[in-house]
């Protein structure tokens, strides 16, 4: 195996682990499980300690664990080191989880996360195989909850994120059509929105469009904004109470809804 191939494999592993940070923060159980290879085995803190087979590949267990925490998770991978060989690769890192258990306060858990690189002939070339992160099975009655901590989210610069099914199309839409400043790293996009409110866009194979409005853009003149966006090829939603220009004029501020290429709802609305 050439050094170029090893470098590529290391980059793929780093991308996979970095993307996992987003999936954890957004409590995306389906996204996490979709990355697992069929031969995965998982180590937990509670007996029987090791799990494999269909139970690990079922996102309901992960989702149930997510449901034991209030609000979003703050998850971070630090000091990531990846070593790759011809057949096997492993990584070590220090991972931090800050969360709020139901009825409790924040807590911290640190652990090492080894991963094996699947072979190039694998049916799931980007799947996470072999060893995975050690974390309590949320719905197990023997589950060990994270230890109690004292940190609060009051000063944390939280950010939101959403998924799309086509990163290049999303980059063109948000960067060129909407005129936002967009950066790309590790196969994901960051929208740099005014007010220091960065928003993450990440790819998801089984993406389903959000059924709620993920971004609202206040404007001084909604009629002008709608007209300019229409000239750029954007089609606005129609329905009861919406005029011919696509503006809802009933029951609240003037607002017009449209979709991004992945089908997620956005809006422009009249600023106060």
N, C-alpha and C positions, 0 to 999 in steps of 0.2 A: 504494500500500500504506500502511495506517495505521500510526501509531507503536505501536498496541496489537499489531498483527500482527507487526511487527518485534521487539517485546519478547518475544512468544511464541516466535518462531523462535530468538532468542538463547537463551532458556531451554531450548528443546528441544536445541540444540546443546550447551549446557553439560551437560545431563543425559546426553546420549549419550557425551560425553567422560568425565564422571565415572564413569559405569557401566563404561567401558572399563578404568578402574583396577582394578575388582574382577575383571573377566574376565582381566586380565593376572596379577593376584596369585594367582588360583586356577587359572591355566593352562587356561582354558576355551577351547580352540581353536574348538569349534563355535559357542560364543556370540559370539566375535569375528567369525568369518566370516559368521555369519547377519546381521550388521549392515551388511555391505558391499552397496552398490548394484551392479547388473549391469555398469555402465559403469566400475567402479573401475579405476584404475591405481595401481601401487605402486612406490615408489622404495626400493631396497635399497642397502646399502653395498658389496656385491660385484657384479661384472659379471654380467649385462648392465645392471645399475642400475635399469632400468624393467621392470615386469611388468604384464600385464593378462590378461583372459580367464579361462578355466576354471581355470588353475593357481593364480591368486590366490584364487578362490572355493572351492578345495579345502582343507578344514581339516587334512588330513593333513600338509601342508607346515608349517603353524604348529605342529601338535602335535609334529612331528619336531624343530622348533627348540626347543620347550619341553623336550623330552626330553634336550637337551644340557646342562641345568642340574640341579643337585641341589636338592631341596627346593623350597619356594615362592619366588616372585619378589617382590621389594619394588619396586613401581612407583608413581610419584607424578607428577602433573601440577601444575606450579607456574606462577604468573603468567599464567593463562589470560586471553586477551583475545579477544573475539568481535566481529566487525564484520559486520553483515547489511545487504544491500540488497534490491531487489525480486526479483532473479533469482539472485544469487550471495552467498554469505557465506564468510568465511574467518576462521580463528582462528590465533593464535600462542601458543606456550607453551614453557616449559622443562620437559622431561620427564626424570625420573631413573629409571634401571633399576639396581637392585642385585641381583646374582645370583651364584650359585656355579657356574661351569662345572665339568663333570665333571673331577675330578682337579686342580682349581685352587681359588682363593679368590675373594672378592667382586670385583666390578668395577662401573664406572660408565659410563654413556653418556648424553649430553645431546643433544637435537635439537629442532628446531622441527616442529610438527605442524599443517599447514594442512588444512582440510576444507571442502568445498562443500556448502551446504544444497540438497538436492533440491527440485524444484518441488512445489507442492501437488498436482499431478496425478500425481506419481510413484507407481508401484505399491508402492514401498518408502519410505513417508514418513519412516521413521526410519533409513533405510539410510545408511551412511557412503559418500560418493561421492568422485569425483575423487581428490585427493591424500590419502595416508594417511601414517602414521608411517614413518620410515625405520628399518629394522631388518634385520639379517642373515637370510638364508634359512637356517634351521638345518641343512638336509640338503644344502646346496650344498657341493661339495668346495672351492669358492673362498671359502667363508664366512669372514668376519673375526670372530673371537671378541672379546668386549668386553675392554677393557684391564684389566690386573691392578690391583686395589686393595688396600687394607689394612683396610677396615672389616669388622667381624664383627657377627653378629646377637645377640651375647650380651646386649646391653642394649636390643634392639629390642622394643617392645611389640607383638608379632605378634597377629593376630586371625584367626579362621576365618570362613567364610561358606558359604552353601548357597543353592540356587535353589528357587523355587516358581513355580507357574503362575498364581497369583492373589494379588496383594499385599493387597487389602482382606480377603480371607478369612484370610490368614495373620496380618494385624494383629489381627483379632477373636479368632482362636484363641490366639495367644501372649499377647495382652494381656488378654483377657477370660476365656477358658477356663482358661489356665494361670496367669494373674495376674502375668505378667512386665511389667516396665517397658519399653515399646516407643516408639521415636521414629521419625519418618519424614522423609526428606529425599531429593530428587531421584528420587522414585519407588521408593526402597529403604527397608528397615526396619533398625533396629539394636536388637537385644535387649540390654538392660543387665542382665547376669546378675551375681549376687552374686560378690564377689571381683574386681571390676573386669575382668571377662572379657566384653567386648562381642562380639557375634556379628552378622555382616551377613547380611541376607536380600535377595536381588536377584531380579527377575523374569527369566524365560527362556521364550521362546515354545515351544521344543521341549524343555521340561523333562522329565526322566525321574527318577522318585523314586530317592533314594539307596538302595542295597542294603545299606548298613551303618547302624549307629546314629549319627546325627549329633549328638545331645545326650543326655547321661545326667544325671538329676537324683537325687543322693543324698538320701535322706529318713531320718528317725529311725524312722518306723513305716510300713513299706511297705504293710501291710494297710490302715491308715487312709488312706494316700495313694491307693491303688487304689480304695478305696470312694468317696472324695470325687470323684475324677476320673470314675468311672463315673456318679455322680450328675449330673455335668456333661455327660454324653452321650458320653464317650470309651469306645470299645470296645477291649478288649485282645486281643492276638494269642493264638491257641490253638495247641496242638501237644504233642508228646511231652514229658512231664516238667512240663507246665504245669497247675496245678490249676484248679478251676472259677472261681476269682477272677481268673485270668490271671497268676498268679505262678509263675515258674520256680523250683523248689525243688531242683534237682539240679545238681551239678557246679560250684558256685561260690556267690557271694553271691546272696541272693534278689533277683530282678529281674523286671520286667514291661514288656513292649514294647507300644507303641501307635504310631499314625501321625498326622501332621498332615494338614490338608486336601489337601496336595500329594502325599501318599503317602510322605513321608520318615519313616524310623523314629526314634522317640524311646524313652526308657525311664526308669522310676523304679527305683531299686535301694536296698537296705537299706544304710545307712551303717555303717561299722565301729563 
